[in-house]
Each structure stands twice: as C-alpha cells, then as structure tokens.
C-alpha cells in the first residue's frame, strides 16, 4: 500500500507553510460512523493551523476529485467522492478544529474532470471559521485563567487610580 498521505502532506505544506499535520497514518483507525478510515489506508491527513479555510480552499481548488475534504465551517463546499457534500453528525462536530483530506491518489484527485465544490461566498466561511475558533477558545480552561487575570488586573488598576485621585 502506497504512503499517499506523505505525498499529500508534502504537496500541501509546500504551498501552505503554516499548516500543521495533526494526523496521518493511523493503523486500524475507524471513523466515527464505524467504517475503516482512510487514515488506516495511508490515504488521509488532518491539518490544522492559523489558516484552516485557506488550506481547505487550496485542497478543493487543486484536488477537487478527492475522496473526502471535510471542514465543517465550509458547509456545502466540502467534498465526498469528488462531489459537493454536507456531512452530518457525528462527522460534522468532529471537523471544526481541523481539515480532513483523503484521496486514493494525488493524480486522480487533480483538477480537470469530475465535479468541483459548489461556489460559495468567500466572506461567509472565513467569518464562520473565526467565530468557530473564538467559541472553541472559550471551551479551553486556560483562556478563562487569562481572562480572569486580565479582568482582575484591570479592576486592581481602577481601584489604584481611584485611590490616587482621592488623595490628590
């Protein structure tokens, strides 16, 4: 079995240097729906980083005939077997924090034949992505510690300035 996932990663990383591969080959991996994952077949990667919508756009533009391109904020522009697709649960909720890309071969997924993703408003996915990133950040405990320190520091500063103003 060819290690297609390594070729996929090299192609994506060459064009998107800020991308971070968070998953590649995972022996025995099963999807949330109970099927053998493309990760188990060495045919999928998951990427994250600061520009996930950019990575998604690059993949669907260059490789529109991919088996799967899943990034939930992209809505109907996602791909399943070379066709536009909207993934349902539980797949949908698992793909807000990374882009999943699966293909049988890079040459077979290339532009020039087959369906391409539905056109969309480029402003909407980015807005959704940033909002999703913001909401995702609020679910992490360390952000609340930072917010607490910021608010506490601001309150302490206000009290100090008020005390100084009373003395003057």
N, C-alpha and C positions, 0 to 999 in steps of 0.2 A: 504494500500500500504506500503510495507516494505521500510525502510530507507536504501537502499542498499548503497547509496553514503557515509554514515558514515562508513560502513564496508570497503568500497573501500579505503577511506582516512586512516583509521587505518592501513590497510594492507600496503599501500604504504609508509606511514610515518614511520612505524616500520622498514622498510628496507632502507628508504631514508630520514634520519632526516633533511636534508637541504631543503626538499620540503616545499613549501608554498601553501596552498589551497587558490585559489583566487575566486573560485565559487563552490557552491554545489547546494543545493535545491533552486530553484527559481520558486515560484508559477506562473503559466501562461506563462513561458518562451517560446518563439518562436525562431526557428532557422533563420539564415539569408535567407534561402530559403523558409520560411513561414510555416514550419511544427512545430508541438509540439515538444519541446526539451526534451531530456532525463533528463535535469535538472528539468523540471516541473514534471517529474515522479519519482523524487528522485533516479535516476539511473545514475547520471553523476557527475563528478568532473572536475575542471580545476585546474592544478597545475603549479606553476612557481618556480623559484629559480635559483641558480647558475649552476645547472647540469641538465638542461631540457632533453638533449639527454640521460642521464643516467636514468632519470625517465621513458622516453619513452621506452628505451631498456628493463628496468625491467618489465614494463607492458606487452609488446608484447611477452617477453620470458615466463613470468609466466602465463599470461592470453591471449593466442593467439586467443581464441574464443570469444573475447569481441565484443560487437556491434560496437563500434567506438573507435579508438585510432587515434587522429589527432594531428600531429605536422608537419607542412609544411616542415621544413628542412629535414625530414626523407623520403620525396619523396614516392617511390612505396612501402616502408615498412610500411606505415600506414595501418590501418585495418578498414574495413566496413563490418559488419555482418560476422566476422570471416574470411574474405578474404582480401588479399592484395588489396590496393586501392590507387589511386592518386585522391585527392579531387580537384575539380575545383573551380573557383570563384563563389560566394564570400567567400565560406568556407576557401579556401586556404589563402587568405590575412588576415583572422581573426585569424590564428593559428601559427604565428611566435613567439609570446611572451608567449605562454603557451601550455601545453599539455592537450588535452581534452580526457577524458576516460569515456566511457559509457558501461554498461553491464546490462543484466537482472538479473544475479546472479553471485556471485564470483565462486561458484562451477561449473556452466555451462561454464564459461569462462576459467577455468583452462586448463593447458597443458594436452595433451593426447587425441588427437582426433581432427578432423577438420583441417582446413588449418592453416598454420602459415605464418607469414610475409615472403616476399621474402628476401633471403640473400642479403646483400649489403656490400660494402666496409666500414668498420667501420671508416676509416680515413675521408671519404668524409662528412658524416653527421656532425661530430664534426667541421670540417672546415667550413661548411656551417653555423652551429649554431653560431660559434664565429664571423664569418663575419656578419651574420644577427644581432647579438647582438650589434656589433660595429656600423652598419648602423642605427639600432634602437636608439642607444645612441645619434647619431648625429642629430636625429629629436627632441630631447628634448632641450628646450631653456636654461636650467641651464648649460648644457655642454658647450654651447658657451660662457657663462659668465666665466666659469672656464678656457676655452681655452684662452679667452681674457686676463684674469688676468695673466695666465702663460706667454703668449707671451709678454704682456706689461711689466711684471716683468723682463723677460729676456732682453728685449730691454733696459729697465732702467738700469739694471746691466751692459750691454755692454757699454752704454754711460758713466756710472760712471767710469768703468775701463779705457776707452779711455781717459777720462779727467784726471784721476790719472796718466796715462802713459805720457801724455803731460807735466805734471808738473815735472815729475822725470827727 
